[in-house]
Amino acid sequence: MEGILLIFIDSVLSINGIAIIKGYDDKETGIFNGIIGCFCLIGNIILMINAKESIAYTAIAQSMLFTFTYLFLSFVKIYSLSGKLFGWYCLFVFFNALFYAYYASSDIRMVVLWLVWAILWLLFFCTFSLNIKINHLGTLTLLVGIVTCAIPGLMMVTNHW
């Protein structure tokens, strides 16, 4: 299930990156964020229902950081909100991502993924809450999606992770 969720997380990161680069419509981007956020929420609920070990709850908690990012961002985009509180949420997720990078220290692949995601969430905090313009944020978002979500997700669903 994690691999499938990562593939769809790539889709939303890629769409968000392209939207930033091209300056596409916020409402359209918001709808896509909402669709993927809902998909991830349903997937996480299924995982919660079937969870039997604490490690499963850790994976769900990790995934929910992404889920609420996309759900929150969908409202920001659709309703033309300032996004300042969304930025603060991204800072919260940044610190969680650092914790999960430390927590995953036995798997260097996951450490790297969590550190890259932490950096991206920190940049979104800077953009939304501090109004700092980050050059090439769209390109970085697109690349992060492909390298840290699409590739690992495809490897997971094909048992090559």
C-alpha positions in Angstrom: 0.0 0.0 0.0 2.8 2.4 0.8 4.2 2.1 -2.7 0.8 2.9 -4.2 0.4 5.9 -2.0 3.9 7.1 -2.9 3.1 6.9 -6.6 0.1 9.1 -6.1 2.0 11.5 -3.9 4.4 11.9 -6.8 1.5 12.8 -9.0 0.5 15.6 -6.7 4.0 16.8 -6.2 4.6 16.7 -10.0 1.4 18.6 -10.7 2.1 21.2 -8.0 5.6 21.6 -9.4 4.4 22.1 -12.9 1.7 24.5 -11.7 4.3 26.6 -9.9 6.6 26.6 -13.0 3.8 27.4 -15.5 1.7 29.6 -13.2 -1.4 27.4 -13.7 -4.8 28.0 -12.1 -4.8 27.6 -8.3 -8.4 26.2 -8.3 -7.5 23.4 -10.7 -4.4 22.6 -8.8 -6.4 22.7 -5.6 -8.9 20.2 -6.9 -6.1 17.8 -7.8 -4.6 18.2 -4.4 -8.0 17.4 -2.8 -8.5 14.3 -4.9 -5.1 12.9 -4.0 -5.5 14.0 -0.4 -8.8 12.1 -0.2 -7.3 9.0 -1.9 -4.5 9.0 0.6 -6.9 9.5 3.5 -9.0 6.5 2.4 -5.8 4.4 2.0 -4.6 5.4 5.5 -8.0 4.6 7.0 -7.8 1.1 5.4 -4.3 0.7 6.8 -5.5 1.8 10.3 -8.4 -0.7 10.2 -6.0 -3.5 9.4 -3.1 -2.4 11.5 -2.0 -4.9 14.1 1.5 -3.7 15.1 2.8 -0.4 16.3 5.1 -0.1 13.3 2.0 0.0 11.1 0.8 3.0 13.0 4.1 4.7 12.5 3.8 4.3 8.7 0.2 5.6 8.9 1.3 8.7 10.9 4.0 9.3 8.4 1.7 9.0 5.5 -0.9 11.3 7.1 1.6 14.1 7.1 1.4 14.0 3.3 -2.4 13.4 3.3 -3.1 16.5 5.4 -0.6 18.6 3.4 -2.6 18.0 0.2 -6.0 18.3 1.8 -5.0 21.6 3.5 -3.4 22.9 0.3 -6.5 22.0 -1.7 -8.5 24.4 0.5 -5.9 27.1 0.3 -5.9 26.9 -3.5 -9.7 26.4 -4.1 -10.8 29.2 -1.7 -7.9 31.6 -2.5 -6.7 31.6 1.2 -3.5 33.2 2.2 -1.8 29.9 3.1 -0.1 31.4 6.1 -1.5 28.7 8.4 -0.7 26.1 5.8 2.9 27.3 6.0 2.9 26.8 9.7 1.6 23.3 9.2 4.5 22.7 6.8 6.9 23.8 9.6 5.2 21.2 11.9 5.7 18.6 9.2 9.3 19.6 8.7 10.1 18.8 12.4 8.2 15.5 12.1 10.2 14.6 9.0 13.4 15.3 10.8 12.3 12.9 13.6 11.3 10.3 11.1 14.7 10.6 9.3 16.3 9.9 12.7 13.8 7.1 13.4 14.6 5.5 10.1 18.4 5.5 10.7 18.6 1.8 10.1 17.6 2.3 6.5 19.7 5.0 4.8 17.3 5.2 1.8 14.5 6.3 4.1 16.7 8.7 6.0 17.6 10.4 2.7 13.9 10.5 1.6 12.8 12.0 4.9 15.5 14.6 4.8 14.6 15.7 1.3 11.0 15.9 2.2 11.9 17.9 5.3 13.7 20.4 3.1 10.8 20.7 0.7 8.3 21.3 3.6 10.7 23.9 5.1 10.7 25.7 1.8 6.9 25.7 1.7 6.9 27.2 5.2 9.2 29.9 4.0 7.1 30.5 0.9 3.6 30.5 2.5 4.3 31.9 6.0 7.3 34.1 5.6 6.6 35.2 2.0 10.1 34.4 0.9 10.3 33.8 -2.9 12.2 30.5 -3.5 13.7 30.4 -6.9 13.1 27.2 -8.8 10.6 25.9 -6.1 8.5 24.4 -8.9 11.4 22.5 -10.4 12.5 21.3 -7.0 9.0 20.1 -6.2 8.7 18.3 -9.5 12.1 16.6 -9.0 11.4 15.7 -5.4 8.2 14.0 -6.5 9.9 11.9 -9.2 13.0 11.0 -7.3 11.6 10.4 -3.8 8.1 9.2 -4.6 7.7 7.8 -8.1 10.9 5.8 -8.2 10.7 4.4 -4.7 6.9 3.8 -5.1 7.4 1.9 -8.3 10.2 -0.1 -6.8 8.0 -0.9 -3.8 5.0 -2.2 -5.8 7.3 -4.3 -8.0 9.2 -5.7 -4.9 12.5 -4.1 -5.8 12.8 -1.8 -2.8 
